[in-house]
Every structure is written in structure tokens, then in C-alpha cells.
């Protein structure tokens, strides 16, 4: 786990910078929050697989934000250990690969990702 800082434009891999993973909850006012840095690699693997832009919709969430979006009371988002990604037109290919436990699924598991939804 690391701490993500508000406003950081530091690159974390060839496709993403820190600010893309920072909390998007309107009620979050702190300067930093915890984040599982394994998720940087997971997002990059998905980006390589899709060959298309991938957008981080949600990472760390406040309890209020999590409740308002219908998140589970014990969501990993509350711990900075989950991502919601928009894979655009590649969503079907990503979903099919995960369901069939294809190469993307295996790569994500190897880097420590244990939950898919």
C-alpha cells in the first residue's frame, strides 16, 4: 500500500499518472489516501490487452460516496484496494477473457489481483 497525493501528475506507467487513480468522491477533502499500488500494474495490463484507452472511473471511495453509488458496505474501494475501469468498446473482450480465464485473467492473477466484478 502507498499513499496517493492530490494533484500529482507523476507517471506510474506508460499509460497512467497518479491523478487518474486519485479519489473522485465529491466529499473527499484530504490531501492523500491509501492505495494498493498493484492496481497500477493491473490497469496497465488491461490497457495493453485492450489496445485502447482505459479510464479509471473509481478507486478509493469515502463511506458516503460508496453508499451513494450502491457499493457493498465492506467494499475494497473503502480501503483503496479496488478499481472500476471503463474499457470502452473492449469491455466485452475483457469480460470474455476473465470469464474464460484467458491470458489477461492469468496475468492479473499473477500480479496479485484476486477479485473481478
Backbone as a printed PyTorch tensor [residue, N CA C, xyz], in Angstrom:
tensor([[[  0.8420,  -1.1880,   0.0000],
         [  0.0000,   0.0000,   0.0000],
         [  0.8820,   1.2450,   0.0000]],

        [[  0.4110,   2.2460,  -0.7290],
         [  1.0900,   3.5300,  -0.7610],
         [  0.0570,   4.6150,  -0.4610]],

        [[  0.4880,   5.8470,  -0.4210],
         [ -0.4100,   6.9880,  -0.2750],
         [ -0.4110,   7.7590,  -1.6010]],

        [[ -1.5940,   7.9900,  -2.1630],
         [ -1.7090,   8.8240,  -3.3550],
         [ -1.9590,  10.2550,  -2.9200]],

        [[ -1.2790,  11.1890,  -3.5590],
         [ -1.4090,  12.6040,  -3.2150],
         [ -2.2310,  13.3510,  -4.2420]],

        [[ -3.0820,  14.2280,  -3.7450],
         [ -3.9360,  15.0540,  -4.5960],
         [ -3.0830,  15.8800,  -5.5680]],

        [[ -3.4830,  15.9060,  -6.8210],
         [ -2.8510,  16.7540,  -7.8170],
         [ -1.5650,  16.2240,  -8.4300]],

        [[ -1.1040,  15.0590,  -7.9950],
         [  0.1480,  14.5320,  -8.5320],
         [ -0.0240,  14.1150,  -9.9880]],

        [[  0.8690,  14.5920, -10.8230],
         [  0.8680,  14.2100, -12.2380],
         [  1.9850,  13.2050, -12.5360]],

        [[  2.5600,  12.6520, -11.4730],
         [  3.6570,  11.6930, -11.6360],
         [  3.1870,  10.4820, -12.4410]],

        [[  3.9280,  10.1170, -13.4900],
         [  3.5670,   8.9080, -14.2450],
         [  3.8190,   7.6580, -13.3990]],

        [[  2.9140,   6.6770, -13.5200],
         [  3.0970,   5.4110, -12.8000],
         [  3.4140,   4.2640, -13.7520]],

        [[  3.1510,   4.4630, -15.0300],
         [  3.4960,   3.5120, -16.0820],
         [  3.3130,   4.2470, -17.4070]],

        [[  3.5190,   3.5960, -18.5430],
         [  3.4380,   4.3190, -19.8200],
         [  2.0690,   4.9220, -20.1510]],

        [[  1.0110,   4.4990, -19.4620],
         [ -0.3350,   4.9260, -19.8250],
         [ -1.0450,   5.7930, -18.7990]],

        [[ -0.6040,   5.7720, -17.5560],
         [ -1.3520,   6.4210, -16.4790],
         [ -0.4650,   7.2900, -15.6000]],

        [[ -1.0850,   8.2970, -14.9720],
         [ -0.4000,   9.0780, -13.9480],
         [ -1.2180,   8.9900, -12.6520]],

        [[ -0.6120,   9.3800, -11.5500],
         [ -1.2220,   9.2410, -10.2270],
         [ -2.6090,   9.8800, -10.1700]],

        [[ -2.7650,  11.0650, -10.7400],
         [ -4.0370,  11.7890, -10.6160],
         [ -5.2280,  11.0000, -11.1560]],

        [[ -5.0030,  10.1160, -12.1100],
         [ -6.1040,   9.3200, -12.6570],
         [ -6.6550,   8.3220, -11.6400]],

        [[ -5.8390,   7.9580, -10.6610],
         [ -6.2310,   6.9730,  -9.6450],
         [ -6.7000,   7.6320,  -8.3490]],

        [[ -6.5910,   8.9620,  -8.2700],
         [ -6.9480,   9.6530,  -7.0310],
         [ -8.4680,   9.6590,  -6.8560]],

        [[ -8.8920,   9.6230,  -5.6040],
         [-10.3090,   9.5890,  -5.2400],
         [-11.1140,  10.6620,  -5.9810]],

        [[-12.2480,  10.2630,  -6.5370],
         [-13.1150,  11.1790,  -7.2630],
         [-14.3810,  11.5280,  -6.4700]],

        [[-14.4490,  11.1240,  -5.2170],
         [-15.6300,  11.3810,  -4.3860],
         [-15.7360,  12.8690,  -4.0700]],

        [[-16.9090,  13.4660,  -4.3030],
         [-17.0790,  14.9010,  -4.0480],
         [-16.8370,  15.2970,  -2.5850]],

        [[-17.0830,  14.3750,  -1.6490],
         [-16.9160,  14.7130,  -0.2330],
         [-15.5010,  14.4410,   0.2900]],

        [[-14.5970,  13.9690,  -0.5660],
         [-13.2340,  13.6810,  -0.1170],
         [-12.4140,  14.9640,  -0.1770]],

        [[-11.9200,  15.4090,   0.9720],
         [-11.1850,  16.6710,   1.0360],
         [ -9.7500,  16.5170,   1.5270]],

        [[ -9.3450,  15.3140,   1.8780],
         [ -7.9800,  15.1040,   2.3670],
         [ -6.9690,  15.2600,   1.2320]],

        [[ -5.7050,  15.3870,   1.6190],
         [ -4.6250,  15.5520,   0.6530],
         [ -4.1820,  14.2180,   0.0500]],

        [[ -4.3700,  13.1120,   0.7990],
         [ -3.9170,  11.8100,   0.3090],
         [ -4.8340,  10.7070,   0.8290]],

        [[ -4.6850,   9.5380,   0.2430],
         [ -5.4390,   8.3610,   0.6800],
         [ -4.6420,   7.1010,   0.3540]],

        [[ -4.9580,   5.9820,   1.0320],
         [ -4.2470,   4.7320,   0.7580],
         [ -4.6360,   4.1680,  -0.5990]],

        [[ -3.6830,   3.4450,  -1.1790],
         [ -3.9180,   2.8420,  -2.4920],
         [ -3.0140,   1.6390,  -2.6520]],

        [[ -3.5860,   0.5560,  -3.1380],
         [ -2.8110,  -0.6540,  -3.4190],
         [ -2.1230,  -0.4660,  -4.7650]],

        [[ -0.8060,  -0.2620,  -4.7320],
         [ -0.0830,   0.0490,  -5.9720],
         [ -0.0450,  -1.1110,  -6.9640]],

        [[ -0.4880,  -2.2890,  -6.5860],
         [ -0.6460,  -3.3970,  -7.5330],
         [ -1.6630,  -3.0200,  -8.6130]],

        [[ -2.5820,  -2.1420,  -8.2480],
         [ -3.6230,  -1.7400,  -9.1970],
         [ -3.0720,  -0.9250, -10.3620]],

        [[ -1.9180,  -0.2640, -10.1730],
         [ -1.2680,   0.4240, -11.2890],
         [ -0.9270,  -0.5850, -12.3910]],

        [[ -0.3310,  -1.6970, -11.9710],
         [  0.0660,  -2.7190, -12.9390],
         [ -1.1660,  -3.3690, -13.5760]],

        [[ -2.1930,  -3.6040, -12.7610],
         [ -3.4140,  -4.2140, -13.2990],
         [ -4.0250,  -3.3430, -14.3930]],

        [[ -4.1050,  -2.0410, -14.1490],
         [ -4.6610,  -1.1330, -15.1550],
         [ -3.8090,  -1.1470, -16.4200]],

        [[ -2.4920,  -1.1930, -16.2460],
         [ -1.5950,  -1.2320, -17.4000],
         [ -1.7900,  -2.5280, -18.1970]],

        [[ -1.9330,  -3.6590, -17.5110],
         [ -2.1550,  -4.9300, -18.1990],
         [ -3.4500,  -4.8950, -19.0040]],

        [[ -4.4720,  -4.3100, -18.4190],
         [ -5.7530,  -4.2070, -19.1250],
         [ -5.6030,  -3.2890, -20.3400]],

        [[ -4.8620,  -2.1930, -20.1770],
         [ -4.6310,  -1.2680, -21.2940],
         [ -3.8670,  -1.9620, -22.4340]],

        [[ -2.8310,  -2.7380, -22.0880],
         [ -2.0980,  -3.4920, -23.1160],
         [ -3.0270,  -4.4750, -23.8180]],

        [[ -3.8740,  -5.1360, -23.0640],
         [ -4.7910,  -6.1340, -23.6240],
         [ -5.7940,  -5.4900, -24.5730]],

        [[ -6.3700,  -4.3520, -24.1830],
         [ -7.4240,  -3.7260, -24.9880],
         [ -6.8820,  -2.9730, -26.1970]],

        [[ -5.6260,  -2.5140, -26.0810],
         [ -5.0390,  -1.6630, -27.1300],
         [ -5.8780,  -0.4030, -27.3480]],

        [[ -6.6110,   0.0090, -26.3260],
         [ -7.4550,   1.2010, -26.3450],
         [ -7.3000,   1.9310, -25.0150]],

        [[ -7.6500,   3.2230, -24.9900],
         [ -7.6140,   3.9360, -23.7030],
         [ -8.5140,   3.2620, -22.6690]],

        [[ -8.0620,   3.2770, -21.4290],
         [ -8.8160,   2.7490, -20.2970],
         [ -8.9370,   3.8940, -19.2960]],

        [[-10.1440,   4.1370, -18.8280],
         [-10.3950,   5.2500, -17.9140],
         [-10.7060,   4.7100, -16.5260]],

        [[-10.0710,   5.3050, -15.5120],
         [-10.3450,   4.9450, -14.1230],
         [-11.5900,   5.7100, -13.6920]],

        [[-12.6850,   4.9840, -13.4890],
         [-13.9290,   5.6120, -13.0250],
         [-13.9390,   5.7950, -11.5190]],

        [[-13.3570,   4.8540, -10.7950],
         [-13.4120,   4.8940,  -9.3400],
         [-12.2540,   4.1040,  -8.7560]],

        [[-11.6910,   4.6340,  -7.6870],
         [-10.6570,   3.8990,  -6.9380],
         [-11.0480,   3.9780,  -5.4660]],

        [[-10.2870,   4.6950,  -4.6620],
         [-10.6460,   4.8770,  -3.2560],
         [-11.9800,   5.6140,  -3.1710]],

        [[-12.8530,   5.1760,  -2.2550],
         [-14.1340,   5.8460,  -2.0260],
         [-14.3150,   6.1490,  -0.5490]],

        [[-14.9810,   7.2520,  -0.2800],
         [-15.3960,   7.5500,   1.0860],
         [-16.6150,   6.6840,   1.3990]],

        [[-16.9250,   6.4730,   2.6770],
         [-18.1280,   5.7010,   3.0050],
         [-19.4030,   6.2910,   2.3860]],

        [[-19.5380,   7.6090,   2.4080],
         [-20.7280,   8.2360,   1.8290],
         [-20.7950,   8.0240,   0.3220]],

        [[-19.7080,   8.2370,  -0.3600],
         [-19.6530,   8.0550,  -1.8090],
         [-19.9360,   6.5910,  -2.1670]],

        [[-19.3630,   5.6820,  -1.4080],
         [-19.5820,   4.2540,  -1.6490],
         [-21.0590,   3.9010,  -1.4870]],

        [[-21.6700,   4.4300,  -0.4340],
         [-23.0930,   4.1700,  -0.1960],
         [-23.9350,   4.7550,  -1.3300]],

        [[-23.6310,   5.9940,  -1.7300],
         [-24.4150,   6.6710,  -2.7700],
         [-24.3270,   5.9850,  -4.1270]],

        [[-23.2210,   5.2860,  -4.3980],
         [-23.1040,   4.6190,  -5.7010],
         [-23.5340,   3.1530,  -5.6280]],

        [[-24.0400,   2.7330,  -4.4790],
         [-24.5380,   1.3670,  -4.3440],
         [-23.4600,   0.3400,  -4.0530]],

        [[-22.2980,   0.8040,  -3.5620],
         [-21.2030,  -0.1070,  -3.2310],
         [-21.5160,  -0.9640,  -2.0110]],

        [[-20.8870,  -2.1120,  -1.9540],
         [-21.0670,  -3.0190,  -0.8180],
         [-20.5250,  -2.3560,   0.4600]],

        [[-21.1520,  -2.6010,   1.6080],
         [-20.6880,  -1.9860,   2.8550],
         [-19.2290,  -2.3140,   3.1870]],

        [[-18.7520,  -3.4580,   2.7450],
         [-17.3590,  -3.8560,   3.0070],
         [-16.5030,  -3.7840,   1.7400]],

        [[-16.8520,  -2.8830,   0.8320],
         [-16.1700,  -2.7510,  -0.4530],
         [-14.6790,  -2.4970,  -0.2850]],

        [[-13.8960,  -3.1150,  -1.1450],
         [-12.4500,  -2.8620,  -1.1560],
         [-12.1300,  -1.4320,  -1.5900]],

        [[-13.0870,  -0.7590,  -2.2240],
         [-12.8830,   0.6500,  -2.5690],
         [-12.6210,   1.4800,  -1.3040]],

        [[-13.2310,   1.1130,  -0.1970],
         [-13.0640,   1.8430,   1.0670],
         [-11.6420,   1.7290,   1.6110]],

        [[-10.9020,   0.7530,   1.1200],
         [ -9.5260,   0.5130,   1.5620],
         [ -8.4930,   0.9280,   0.5190]],

        [[ -8.9560,   1.3920,  -0.6360],
         [ -8.0340,   1.7250,  -1.7200],
         [ -7.4820,   0.4910,  -2.4110]],

        [[ -8.2780,  -0.5900,  -2.4140],
         [ -7.8280,  -1.8550,  -2.9930],
         [ -8.7030,  -2.3180,  -4.1550]],

        [[ -9.3870,  -1.3660,  -4.8290],
         [-10.2620,  -1.7350,  -5.9420],
         [-10.2970,  -0.6110,  -6.9680]],

        [[-10.5630,  -0.9860,  -8.1980],
         [-10.7260,  -0.0460,  -9.3020],
         [-11.9810,  -0.3900, -10.0820]],

        [[-12.6480,   0.6230, -10.5630],
         [-13.6740,   0.4640, -11.5880],
         [-13.1030,   1.1280, -12.8280]],

        [[-13.0190,   0.3740, -13.9040],
         [-12.4230,   0.8760, -15.1340],
         [-13.4390,   0.9030, -16.2630]],

        [[-13.2980,   1.8780, -17.1450],
         [-14.0890,   1.9340, -18.3630],
         [-13.1700,   1.4950, -19.4930]],

        [[-13.4790,   0.3460, -20.0750],
         [-12.6530,  -0.2200, -21.1510],
         [-13.2410,   0.0790, -22.5250]],

        [[-14.2500,   0.9310, -22.5920],
         [-14.8450,   1.3090, -23.8680],
         [-15.3530,   0.1130, -24.6460]],

        [[-15.0890,   0.1130, -25.9270],
         [-15.5900,  -0.9520, -26.7980],
         [-14.9180,  -2.2960, -26.5410]],

        [[-13.8560,  -2.3060, -25.7300],
         [-13.1530,  -3.5590, -25.4270],
         [-13.7230,  -4.2700, -24.2050]],

        [[-14.7720,  -3.7260, -23.6050],
         [-15.3300,  -4.3330, -22.3900],
         [-15.7110,  -5.7920, -22.6020]],

        [[-16.3510,  -6.0900, -23.7150],
         [-16.7460,  -7.4800, -23.9900],
         [-15.5520,  -8.4100, -24.0550]],

        [[-14.4800,  -7.9750, -24.7040],
         [-13.2770,  -8.8110, -24.8110],
         [-12.6420,  -9.0200, -23.4380]],

        [[-12.6130,  -7.9710, -22.6210],
         [-12.0510,  -8.0940, -21.2670],
         [-12.9040,  -9.0580, -20.4450]],

        [[-14.2160,  -8.8670, -20.4750],
         [-15.1220,  -9.7480, -19.7180],
         [-15.0010, -11.1980, -20.1700]],

        [[-14.9790, -11.4130, -21.4810],
         [-14.8590, -12.7820, -22.0110],
         [-13.5560, -13.4310, -21.5630]],

        [[-12.4710, -12.6650, -21.5750],
         [-11.1770, -13.2090, -21.1650],
         [-11.2010, -13.5950, -19.6890]],

        [[-11.7900, -12.7560, -18.8590],
         [-11.8340, -13.0490, -17.4260],
         [-12.7040, -14.2710, -17.1550]],

        [[-13.8600, -14.3460, -17.8010],
         [-14.7560, -15.4960, -17.6060],
         [-14.0930, -16.7880, -18.0590]],

        [[-13.3660, -16.7260, -19.1700],
         [-12.7320, -17.9360, -19.7070],
         [-11.3450, -18.1930, -19.1040]],

        [[-10.9470, -17.3240, -18.1720],
         [ -9.6320, -17.4260, -17.5090],
         [ -8.5090, -17.4480, -18.5440]],

        [[ -8.6220, -16.4990, -19.4810],
         [ -7.6580, -16.3660, -20.5610],
         [ -6.3730, -15.6730, -20.1260]],

        [[ -5.5750, -15.2060, -21.0950],
         [ -4.2640, -14.6340, -20.7900],
         [ -4.3130, -13.3690, -19.9280]],

        [[ -5.3020, -12.5040, -20.1510],
         [ -5.4090, -11.3130, -19.3030],
         [ -5.7110, -11.7170, -17.8670]],

        [[ -6.6840, -12.5820, -17.6880],
         [ -7.0310, -13.0760, -16.3540],
         [ -5.8010, -13.6540, -15.6540]],

        [[ -5.0610, -14.4950, -16.3540],
         [ -3.8830, -15.1300, -15.7430],
         [ -2.8180, -14.0910, -15.3890]],

        [[ -2.6320, -13.0890, -16.2410],
         [ -1.6590, -12.0260, -15.9460],
         [ -2.0870, -11.2210, -14.7210]],

        [[ -3.3670, -10.9130, -14.6320],
         [ -3.8690, -10.1640, -13.4740],
         [ -3.7060, -10.9760, -12.1900]],

        [[ -3.9930, -12.2500, -12.2540],
         [ -3.8310, -13.1240, -11.0770],
         [ -2.3590, -13.1750, -10.6720]],

        [[ -1.4640, -13.2590, -11.6440],
         [ -0.0240, -13.3190, -11.3440],
         [  0.4610, -12.0390, -10.6640]],

        [[ -0.1540, -10.9060, -10.9720],
         [  0.2920,  -9.6690, -10.3310],
         [ -0.4250,  -9.4250,  -9.0050]],

        [[ -1.3090, -10.3440,  -8.6040],
         [ -1.9150, -10.2560,  -7.2740],
         [ -3.3570,  -9.8310,  -7.2420]],

        [[ -4.0110,  -9.7350,  -8.3890],
         [ -5.4350,  -9.3590,  -8.4140],
         [ -6.2510, -10.6230,  -8.1530]],

        [[ -7.1040, -10.5630,  -7.1400],
         [ -7.8650, -11.7360,  -6.7270],
         [ -9.3710, -11.6030,  -6.8870]],

        [[ -9.8420, -10.4150,  -7.2100],
         [-11.2890, -10.2130,  -7.3390],
         [-11.6250,  -9.5440,  -8.6520]],

        [[-12.7070,  -9.9900,  -9.2550],
         [-13.1520,  -9.4450, -10.5410],
         [-14.6430,  -9.2360, -10.4670]],

        [[-15.1000,  -8.1070, -10.9430],
         [-16.5380,  -7.8660, -10.9120],
         [-16.9670,  -6.8970, -11.9580]]])
